[in-house]
Amino acid sequence: MEAPKPLERLTMFTDAVVAIAITLLVLPLVDAVGEAAQARVPAVEMITDNQPQIYSFLLSFVVIARFWLVHRRLFDEAEVDSRALVFWNMAWLLTIVVLPFPTEMIGVYGDDRLTVTVYVGAILASSICQAVLAFIIRGGTDVAPVVATTAILVVALPVAALVPGVHYFALLLLLLTRLVTRAVKPLLHRMGVGAIERTG
């Protein structure tokens, strides 16, 4: 049986770490059920009392799943591993592994400014690492979507942290990703990046 190639090993390791991170998100809710059972709290009250944790779990699940889907598509295109690829992939994994921490902070501190900043900042860090991976793997070709996502998060971070009442709703700016991508493509082309667009 042929041993896995280095790039395959990196991909399998990455998938395993992401799977663990996304599973860790639900553990606080599992603990909350046990605590409610010991205190004989009714099920409806347990769910009502833990709404912030439930919402933060769902939000972070979607965030990690989205990042993983982009990562999977990128690595389907990767052909050779390198020190740079391994380094930035590990940096990206660090941002994913850290995400359950600010997710739990949301459940405890809600819309606290520091909590919002840490959470959106962690997502921005992950997007930056993924953008670098896209440049490494694609050589600057067809990187507009990841650049657009990162640019939106750069705007979303100060908006979430500083504009009263916005908080996590700033992440809805990501709905503009396709629009921003179309705007970013000509800019990257003028900079000599992504001059050859992928088809299909």
C-alpha positions in Angstrom: 0.0 0.0 0.0 1.4 3.4 -1.1 2.1 5.8 1.8 0.1 9.1 1.7 1.9 11.9 -0.1 3.0 15.0 2.0 0.2 17.1 0.6 -2.4 14.4 1.3 -1.1 14.1 4.9 -1.4 17.8 5.3 -5.0 17.8 4.0 -6.0 14.9 6.2 -4.5 16.5 9.2 -6.3 19.8 8.4 -9.6 18.1 8.0 -9.2 16.3 11.3 -8.4 19.5 13.2 -11.3 21.4 11.6 -13.6 18.5 12.6 -12.4 18.7 16.2 -12.8 22.4 16.3 -16.3 22.4 14.9 -17.3 19.7 17.4 -15.9 21.6 20.4 -18.5 24.4 19.6 -21.3 22.3 20.9 -19.7 21.1 24.1 -20.8 24.1 26.2 -24.4 23.4 25.2 -24.0 19.7 26.2 -22.7 20.8 29.6 -25.6 23.2 30.0 -28.1 20.4 29.5 -26.3 18.4 32.3 -26.4 21.4 34.6 -30.0 22.0 33.9 -30.9 18.4 34.6 -29.1 18.5 37.9 -31.0 21.7 38.9 -34.2 20.2 37.6 -34.8 23.1 35.2 -37.6 22.5 32.7 -36.4 21.9 29.1 -38.1 25.0 27.7 -36.4 27.2 30.3 -33.0 25.5 29.7 -33.3 26.4 26.0 -34.5 29.9 26.7 -31.7 30.6 29.2 -29.1 29.4 26.7 -30.3 31.2 23.6 -27.1 33.3 23.3 -25.0 30.1 23.4 -27.2 28.4 20.8 -27.0 31.4 18.4 -23.3 31.7 18.8 -22.9 28.0 18.2 -24.9 28.2 15.0 -23.0 31.3 13.8 -19.6 29.7 14.4 -20.6 26.4 12.9 -21.6 28.3 9.7 -18.4 30.3 9.8 -16.1 27.3 10.2 -18.1 25.3 7.6 -17.8 28.1 5.1 -14.0 28.5 5.6 -13.5 24.7 5.3 -15.4 24.6 2.0 -13.2 27.3 0.6 -10.1 25.5 2.0 -11.2 22.2 0.4 -11.6 23.9 -3.0 -8.2 25.5 -2.7 -6.4 22.3 -1.8 -8.2 20.4 -4.6 -6.1 22.6 -6.8 -2.9 22.4 -4.9 -0.2 20.2 -6.5 3.0 20.6 -4.4 3.4 21.4 -0.8 6.0 23.9 0.4 7.2 25.5 3.6 5.0 28.6 2.9 2.0 26.4 2.3 2.5 24.4 5.5 3.2 27.6 7.5 0.1 29.5 6.4 -2.1 26.4 6.6 -1.0 25.9 10.2 -1.7 29.6 10.9 -5.1 29.2 9.4 -5.7 26.1 11.6 -4.8 28.2 14.6 -7.5 30.7 13.8 -10.0 27.9 13.4 -9.0 26.1 16.7 -9.2 29.4 18.6 -12.8 30.2 17.4 -14.6 28.1 20.0 -13.1 30.5 22.6 -14.7 33.7 21.4 -17.8 31.7 20.6 -18.1 30.8 24.3 -17.4 34.4 25.2 -20.4 35.4 23.1 -22.6 33.0 25.2 -21.4 34.6 28.4 -20.8 38.3 27.6 -23.1 38.8 24.6 -22.7 42.1 22.9 -19.7 43.2 25.0 -17.5 45.4 22.8 -14.3 43.4 23.6 -16.1 40.1 22.9 -17.4 41.4 19.5 -13.9 42.6 18.6 -12.2 39.3 19.5 -14.8 37.3 17.6 -14.8 39.3 14.4 -11.0 39.7 14.7 -10.6 35.9 14.8 -12.7 35.5 11.7 -10.7 38.3 9.9 -7.4 36.5 10.9 -8.8 33.3 9.4 -9.7 35.1 6.2 -6.3 36.7 5.9 -4.6 33.3 6.2 -6.9 31.8 3.7 -6.2 34.6 1.2 -2.5 34.0 1.5 -3.1 30.3 0.9 -5.1 31.2 -2.2 -2.2 33.3 -3.5 0.3 30.5 -2.8 -1.8 27.8 -4.4 -3.3 29.7 -7.3 -0.3 31.9 -8.0 -2.4 35.1 -8.0 -5.0 33.6 -10.4 -8.7 33.8 -9.5 -8.1 35.1 -5.9 -10.7 37.9 -6.1 -13.3 36.1 -4.0 -11.0 35.5 -1.0 -9.6 39.1 -1.3 -13.1 40.4 -1.4 -14.1 38.5 1.7 -11.0 39.7 3.6 -11.6 43.3 2.5 -15.2 43.1 3.8 -14.1 41.8 7.1 -11.5 44.6 7.4 -14.5 47.0 7.2 -16.7 44.8 9.4 -14.3 44.7 12.3 -14.3 48.4 13.2 -18.0 48.7 12.3 -18.9 45.9 14.7 -16.6 47.2 17.5 -17.3 50.9 17.3 -20.8 51.5 15.9 -23.4 51.3 18.6 -26.0 48.6 18.2 -24.4 46.9 15.2 -22.3 44.3 16.9 -22.4 40.9 15.1 -24.8 42.2 12.4 -21.7 43.7 10.8 -21.0 40.2 9.5 -24.0 40.5 7.3 -21.7 42.6 5.1 -20.4 39.3 3.8 -23.6 39.0 1.8 -22.0 41.6 -0.4 -19.1 39.3 -1.3 -20.1 38.6 -4.9 -20.7 42.3 -5.5 -17.3 43.2 -4.0 -15.6 40.4 -5.9 -16.8 42.0 -9.2 -15.3 45.3 -8.0 -12.1 43.8 -6.9 -11.3 41.8 -10.1 -10.5 44.9 -12.2 -8.4 46.3 -9.4 -6.4 43.1 -9.1 -6.0 43.0 -12.9 -4.5 46.5 -13.0 -2.1 45.4 -10.2 -1.0 42.5 -12.4 -2.8 39.9 -10.2 -5.2 37.4 -11.6 -4.6 38.4 -15.2 -5.6 34.9 -16.2 -9.1 34.1 -15.0 -10.2 30.5 -14.4 -13.1 29.1 -16.4 -15.7 26.7 -15.1 
